Amino acid sequence: MDTPLNARQLDSYFIGFTPNPLFKSKPRLITGAEGSYLHTSDGKKVFDGFSGLWCSGMGHSHPKIVEAIQKQVAQLDYVSAFYMSHPPAFALTEKIAALAPDPLNHVFYTTGGSDAVDSALKLALGYHRLKGNATRTRMIGRERGYHGVGFGGISVGGMVANRKMFSTLTLPGVDHLPHTHSLEHMAFSKGQPAWGAHLADELDRLVALHDASNIAAVIVEPMAGSAGVLVPPIGYLQRLRDLCTKHGILLIFDEVICGFGRMGANFGAQRFGVVPDMITFAKTVTNGMQPLGGVIMTSEIYNTFMDQPEFTNSAFHGYTYSAHPVAVAAGLAAVDVFTTEGVAQKVLEKETLFQELLHSLKGEPNVVDIRNIGFAGSVEFASLPGQPGIRGHRITEALYDAGYYLRWSGDQAVFAPPFDATAEELEALVEALRRCIRANA
């Protein structure tokens, strides 16, 4: 057991997306991790049912990725991200492009999901301007959508708590499609709900309101993870694709969560059979072991930026740590693990088991909905009167004390199991949650 932190040490760190006083009254301090388990400072072993933060699905401290990082940092620690690069960056680009659906064949690198989204929005604006459509500046996101914490991301995002403190500085010219979740029409759906494809038709109303000549892009998560696993209705994403194509609007899939196996496919685009114009990615591209993100774009978008005067920057945009050598090394190793260990296939093979275990909680006290797709799921609880989020916190806190970690998201327990989770581990996780639900009824 490690020496506990003192109050001054605890008070020095302002932790994001965390009720800091609550955390510091009972800190969760992790000192090690291996495979599907976290090791705490007080000597406990906790099953990581959320894969870190949607990002460590291939297991903590995967030896192949650890080795790649160690070798790379001793060989080339950093190289400028502007006007030079390093060979592995191009090797990783080729591998990522090969995993994405055609014609998404080119990658722009960032350091994570938030700046990947901001980059995609800027690339959409730049593309239309270079094509002579400079009036196409309006962006359309979706209610309850999460696209990171940059000003672009919170502008197109639709999570109220993320926006309200900063709303005076969100981007102008942004609209939102309605979210796709309805307890009345789709509660306890297994996989994609049958109801809701028509909600995509709201895009036609926004086109009629603003005219397509003023709209640059629509951005959605194929599966909205941070809002609590909101699964797209059957036909919904295809309808969005058709409308965007009809009106010349770019379609961006934010796959920071969905990409690299979580949906039982390389990307959600393949799982749902819809090809966007851009895909943002991060998290599992390095298995969470180094910060790396990016935007995959079509050849049409890429070639438009390349077709400029010889000494003009293709885009006046980039990051100091784009394609950082150590992050790229982690990415190459993680993508190798992803392909050689058949991660997407593992998810498909265990998805039905995971689904049935999750839905066995239907009928437990205060459970009002259960949702799932791939290796992502959510159990939603009725709120305590006048105290939204408290029941969910109490249940997941009790679950952590019992040795299992799930993400607390309001009155929801959100699952993102490790890809190598066994049937026994999944069953033990669900049964532990069942006990905590009953204990906090």
C-alpha positions as a printed Julia matrix, in Angstrom:
441×3 Matrix{Float64}:
   0.0     0.0     0.0
   1.19    3.49   -0.87
   1.43    6.44    1.51
  -1.85    8.4     1.33
  -1.76   11.9    -0.15
  -2.1    14.74    2.32
  -4.78   17.43    2.06
  -2.42   19.96    0.46
  -1.41   17.5    -2.25
  -5.02   16.58   -2.95
  -6.01   20.23   -3.14
  -3.33   21.07   -5.71
  -4.97   19.22   -8.61
  -8.14   20.56  -10.28
  -9.63   17.42  -11.87
 -11.84   17.77  -14.95
 -15.42   16.47  -15.15
 -15.26   15.61  -11.45
 -17.01   16.98   -8.34
 -13.62   17.75   -6.78
 -14.64   18.1    -3.12
 -16.52   14.79   -3.33
 -13.54   13.07   -4.94
 -11.08   14.49   -2.43
 -13.21   13.34    0.48
 -12.82    9.78   -0.8
 -10.12    9.74   -3.5
  -9.82    6.93   -6.0
  -6.06    6.6    -6.45
  -4.82    4.06   -8.97
  -1.2     2.93   -8.69
  -1.09    0.22  -11.32
  -3.08   -1.52  -14.03
  -2.75   -4.74  -15.97
  -5.13   -6.4   -18.39
  -8.71   -5.79  -17.3
  -7.88   -4.68  -13.77
  -6.87   -1.55  -11.89
  -4.8    -1.66   -8.7
  -5.62    0.94   -6.07
  -3.4     2.71   -3.56
  -5.06    0.8    -0.72
  -4.25   -2.58   -2.22
  -7.55   -3.43   -3.92
  -8.08   -4.92   -7.37
 -10.88   -3.37   -9.44
 -12.35   -4.74  -12.67
 -12.26   -1.94  -15.24
 -15.71   -2.22  -16.81
 -15.27    1.09  -18.62
 -11.9     0.41  -20.29
 -10.29    3.46  -18.71
 -12.32    6.19  -20.39
 -13.58    4.22  -23.41
  -9.92    3.91  -24.47
  -8.11    0.9   -22.96
 -10.16   -1.91  -24.44
  -7.17   -4.01  -25.46
  -6.04   -4.26  -21.85
  -3.92   -2.08  -19.61
  -0.13   -2.24  -20.05
  -0.37   -4.38  -23.18
   3.21   -5.66  -23.54
   3.49   -5.05  -27.3
   2.46   -1.41  -26.92
   4.65   -0.9   -23.84
   7.66   -2.21  -25.75
   6.97    0.01  -28.76
   6.74    3.13  -26.6
   9.94    2.31  -24.71
  11.91    1.73  -27.91
  10.62    4.84  -29.64
  11.29    7.31  -26.84
  14.93    6.21  -26.79
  15.3     6.56  -30.58
  13.34    9.69  -31.54
  11.59   11.58  -28.77
  10.24   14.49  -30.83
  10.37   16.04  -34.28
   8.68   19.22  -35.45
   5.14   18.64  -36.65
   5.49   21.38  -39.3
   7.46   21.05  -42.56
   9.01   17.75  -41.47
   7.87   14.39  -40.13
   9.14   10.86  -39.51
   8.57    7.58  -41.42
   6.34    5.82  -38.84
   3.76    8.63  -39.14
   3.16    7.62  -42.76
   3.1     3.93  -41.89
   0.38    4.54  -39.3
  -1.57    6.72  -41.71
  -1.59    3.92  -44.26
  -2.83    1.4   -41.69
  -5.61    3.67  -40.38
  -6.75    4.51  -43.9
  -6.86    0.81  -44.74
  -9.2     0.2   -41.78
 -11.55    3.04  -42.77
 -14.19    2.68  -45.49
 -13.38    3.95  -48.97
 -12.94    6.71  -50.03
 -11.64    7.89  -46.63
  -7.97    7.52  -47.44
  -6.14   10.44  -45.8
  -5.4    11.38  -42.17
  -4.76   14.67  -40.37
  -3.29   14.11  -36.89
  -4.22   15.81  -33.64
  -3.51   15.05  -29.98
  -6.95   13.77  -28.96
 -10.67   13.79  -29.59
 -11.51   17.4   -28.76
  -8.99   18.86  -31.18
  -9.89   16.22  -33.76
 -13.44   17.61  -33.75
 -12.28   21.22  -33.96
  -9.98   20.21  -36.82
 -12.81   18.49  -38.7
 -15.0    21.58  -38.37
 -12.2    23.81  -39.67
 -11.46   21.41  -42.52
 -15.13   21.49  -43.48
 -15.11   25.29  -43.6
 -11.83   25.36  -45.52
 -13.02   22.79  -48.01
 -16.14   24.72  -48.91
 -14.19   27.98  -49.18
 -11.65   26.43  -51.53
 -14.5    25.03  -53.62
 -15.9    28.54  -54.01
 -18.73   28.04  -51.5
 -17.6    30.47  -48.82
 -21.18   31.02  -47.62
 -21.29   27.44  -46.32
 -20.37   28.21  -42.72
 -23.28   26.91  -40.63
 -22.71   23.75  -38.59
 -25.35   21.3   -37.41
 -24.83   19.06  -34.39
 -27.31   17.11  -32.31
 -28.92   17.42  -28.91
 -27.19   15.31  -26.26
 -24.18   14.96  -28.55
 -20.66   15.09  -27.12
 -17.83   16.35  -29.29
 -15.15   17.22  -26.79
 -14.5    20.39  -24.87
 -13.07   22.85  -27.39
 -15.28   25.8   -28.25
 -16.1    24.15  -31.57
 -16.94   20.88  -29.86
 -19.21   22.36  -27.21
 -20.9    24.49  -29.87
 -21.95   21.55  -32.03
 -22.35   19.36  -28.95
 -25.66   19.18  -27.19
 -24.9    18.36  -23.56
 -26.35   21.24  -21.58
 -24.02   21.04  -18.59
 -20.98   21.28  -20.89
 -22.32   24.43  -22.53
 -24.1    26.53  -19.94
 -21.05   28.04  -18.18
 -19.39   28.95  -21.49
 -22.39   29.56  -23.74
 -21.63   33.23  -24.43
 -18.52   32.14  -26.34
 -19.89   29.21  -28.33
 -19.74   29.48  -32.11
 -22.47   31.4   -33.89
 -24.34   29.78  -36.74
 -24.89   26.39  -35.14
 -28.13   24.39  -35.08
 -28.95   21.05  -33.51
 -30.91   18.05  -34.69
 -33.12   16.38  -32.08
 -31.56   13.51  -30.17
 -32.77   10.02  -31.0
 -33.69    8.68  -27.57
 -37.29    8.11  -26.49
 -38.23    6.05  -23.45
 -41.8     5.91  -24.76
 -40.84    4.34  -28.1
 -37.59    2.46  -27.56
 -37.05    1.55  -23.91
 -35.2    -1.76  -23.44
 -34.33   -2.08  -27.13
 -31.7    -4.67  -27.87
 -29.27   -3.18  -30.36
 -30.7    -0.66  -32.81
 -34.23    0.54  -32.03
 -36.85    0.1   -34.73
 -38.39    3.53  -34.04
 -36.79    6.87  -34.85
 -35.36    6.93  -38.38
 -37.71    9.82  -39.19
 -35.88   12.07  -36.73
 -33.2    12.56  -39.39
 -35.77   14.4   -41.51
 -35.36   17.39  -39.19
 -32.33   18.18  -41.35
 -34.71   19.01  -44.2
 -36.39   21.6   -41.98
 -33.05   23.23  -41.17
 -32.15   23.27  -44.86
 -35.45   24.97  -45.62
 -34.8    27.5   -42.85
 -31.2    28.4   -43.76
 -30.82   27.13  -47.35
 -28.26   24.44  -48.12
 -25.89   27.03  -49.59
 -25.19   28.25  -46.05
 -24.64   24.86  -44.35
 -21.13   23.37  -44.18
 -21.47   20.15  -42.22
 -23.5    17.88  -40.0
 -21.61   16.17  -37.16
 -22.98   13.27  -35.12
 -21.67   10.33  -33.14
 -22.82    7.09  -34.81
 -23.53    5.93  -31.26
 -23.72    8.71  -28.67
 -21.55    7.34  -25.89
 -21.11   10.11  -23.35
 -24.86   10.74  -23.22
 -25.32    7.15  -22.09
 -25.12    4.88  -25.16
 -27.84    6.31  -27.38
 -28.02    3.78  -30.2
 -29.03    5.02  -33.69
 -32.44    3.85  -34.88
 -32.47    1.52  -37.87
 -32.17    3.65  -41.03
 -31.44    6.91  -39.21
 -27.79    7.33  -40.2
 -28.49    6.31  -43.8
 -31.22    8.95  -43.97
 -28.77   11.59  -42.71
 -26.24   10.46  -45.32
 -28.81   10.72  -48.11
 -29.92   14.2   -47.06
 -26.35   15.48  -46.73
 -25.5    14.13  -50.18
 -28.64   15.67  -51.66
 -27.82   19.12  -50.29
 -24.03   19.1   -50.69
 -23.43   19.09  -46.93
 -20.45   17.25  -45.45
 -21.26   14.48  -42.98
 -18.82   14.01  -40.1
 -18.9    10.96  -37.84
 -17.31   11.55  -34.44
 -15.88    8.08  -33.78
 -13.61    8.9   -30.86
 -15.57    6.29  -28.89
 -16.9     4.06  -31.68
 -13.66    3.54  -33.59
 -11.29    0.58  -33.32
 -13.57   -2.22  -32.22
 -16.08   -0.91  -29.69
 -18.93   -1.42  -32.2
 -17.69   -4.83  -33.34
 -16.19   -3.29  -36.48
 -13.22   -1.13  -37.44
 -15.45    1.93  -37.2
 -19.1     2.62  -36.53
 -19.35    3.6   -40.19
 -18.87   -0.04  -41.14
 -21.06   -1.36  -38.32
 -23.98    0.79  -39.47
 -23.21    0.64  -43.2
 -22.95    4.4   -43.75
 -19.89    6.2   -45.14
 -19.37    9.81  -43.97
 -17.05   12.42  -45.48
 -14.86   12.6   -42.38
 -14.28   10.46  -39.3
 -12.7    11.77  -36.1
 -10.81    9.26  -33.97
  -8.71    9.09  -30.78
  -8.76    6.94  -27.6
  -8.37    3.29  -28.71
  -6.04    4.19  -31.61
  -3.25    3.94  -29.0
  -5.26    1.89  -26.49
  -5.16    5.01  -24.32
  -1.41    4.64  -23.76
  -0.44    7.89  -25.51
  -2.48   10.97  -26.54
  -3.26   10.77  -30.26
  -6.25   11.65  -32.41
  -7.05   12.64  -35.94
  -9.42   13.18  -38.81
  -9.8    10.69  -41.66
 -11.09   12.4   -44.8
 -12.13   11.5   -48.32
  -9.79   11.92  -51.25
 -12.08   14.7   -52.51
 -11.51   16.78  -49.38
  -7.79   16.0   -49.24
  -7.16   16.79  -52.92
  -9.01   20.09  -52.6
  -6.53   21.23  -49.96
  -3.57   19.94  -51.98
  -4.59   21.9   -55.09
  -3.11   25.23  -53.98
  -0.08   27.36  -54.96
   3.25   25.64  -54.28
   4.43   27.81  -51.36
   1.06   28.19  -49.63
   0.37   26.16  -46.48
  -2.23   23.55  -47.37
  -4.05   24.62  -44.2
  -3.08   27.23  -41.65
  -3.81   24.75  -38.91
  -1.89   22.11  -36.93
  -0.59   21.14  -33.5
   2.85   20.97  -31.9
   2.23   17.33  -31.04
   0.55   16.17  -34.26
   1.93   12.71  -35.1
   4.22   12.81  -32.06
   6.77   10.0   -32.56
   6.02    8.24  -29.27
   2.25    8.49  -29.81
   2.64    7.16  -33.35
   4.7     4.22  -32.06
   1.91    3.44  -29.61
  -0.61    3.75  -32.45
   1.3     1.4   -34.73
   1.53   -1.21  -31.98
  -2.11   -0.8   -30.96
  -3.37   -1.08  -34.53
  -1.23   -4.19  -34.94
  -2.8    -5.68  -31.81
  -6.24   -4.66  -33.05
  -5.79   -6.48  -36.35
  -3.72   -9.52  -35.35
  -5.76  -10.28  -32.23
  -9.06   -9.9   -34.09
 -10.52   -7.36  -31.67
 -13.62   -6.5   -33.72
 -14.44  -10.18  -34.16
 -14.04  -10.79  -30.41
 -16.63   -8.11  -29.75
 -19.06   -9.58  -32.27
 -18.66  -13.05  -30.76
 -19.42  -11.82  -27.22
 -21.94   -9.11  -28.04
 -25.01  -11.32  -27.65
 -23.82  -12.65  -24.3
 -23.13   -9.1   -23.1
 -26.55   -7.99  -24.33
 -28.43  -10.78  -22.55
 -26.56  -10.23  -19.3
 -27.24   -6.51  -19.42
 -30.94   -6.93  -20.19
 -31.31   -9.44  -17.35
 -31.39   -6.33  -15.14
 -34.79   -5.38  -16.58
 -37.3    -5.46  -13.74
 -34.77   -4.57  -11.04
 -35.79   -1.66   -8.78
 -35.8     1.74  -10.49
 -34.33    0.47  -13.78
 -36.18    2.43  -16.47
 -34.12    1.57  -19.54
 -31.27   -0.6   -20.82
 -29.43    0.12  -24.08
 -26.61   -1.69  -25.88
 -24.67   -2.02  -29.09
 -21.34   -3.76  -29.63
 -19.4    -3.62  -26.37
 -21.16   -0.53  -25.06
 -24.2    -0.42  -22.8
 -26.09    1.67  -20.29
 -28.49    0.97  -17.47
 -30.64    3.99  -16.67
 -32.29    4.55  -13.3
 -35.26    6.62  -12.21
 -34.04    9.81  -10.56
 -34.63   10.47   -6.9
 -37.25   13.26   -6.61
 -35.49   16.6    -6.93
 -32.06   14.93   -6.91
 -31.05   14.0   -10.46
 -27.88   11.95  -10.67
 -27.74   10.99   -6.99
 -29.14    7.47   -7.38
 -26.73    6.73  -10.23
 -23.81    8.01   -8.19
 -24.74    5.94   -5.14
 -25.09    2.76   -7.18
 -21.82    3.14   -9.09
 -19.97    4.22   -5.92
 -21.16    1.06   -4.17
 -20.14   -0.94   -7.22
 -16.61    0.5    -7.1
 -16.36   -0.38   -3.42
 -17.32   -3.92   -4.42
 -14.42   -4.06   -6.9
 -16.02   -3.08  -10.21
 -15.74    0.2   -12.11
 -18.44    1.61  -14.38
 -18.83    5.2   -15.5
 -21.35    7.27  -13.59
 -23.24    9.52  -16.03
 -26.14   11.13  -14.22
 -28.59    8.4   -13.31
 -26.89    5.88  -15.54
 -24.28    3.18  -15.16
 -22.38    3.05  -18.45
 -20.48   -0.03  -19.64
 -17.48   -0.26  -21.97
 -16.0    -3.66  -21.11
 -12.45   -4.68  -22.05
 -12.42   -6.59  -25.31
 -10.85   -9.62  -23.61
 -13.42   -9.74  -20.81
 -14.46  -13.34  -20.19
 -18.02  -14.56  -19.84
 -17.37  -15.1   -16.14
 -16.09  -11.54  -15.68
 -19.04  -10.02  -17.52
 -21.48  -12.09  -15.49
 -19.77  -11.14  -12.22
 -19.9    -7.45  -13.2
 -23.62   -7.55  -13.96
 -24.42   -9.52  -10.81
 -22.44   -7.06   -8.7
 -24.42   -4.22  -10.26
 -27.66   -6.09   -9.53
 -26.75   -6.29   -5.85
 -25.91   -2.58   -5.73
 -29.16   -1.64   -7.46
 -31.15   -3.59   -4.88
 -29.12   -2.2    -1.99
 -29.87    1.35   -3.17
 -33.54    0.89   -4.09
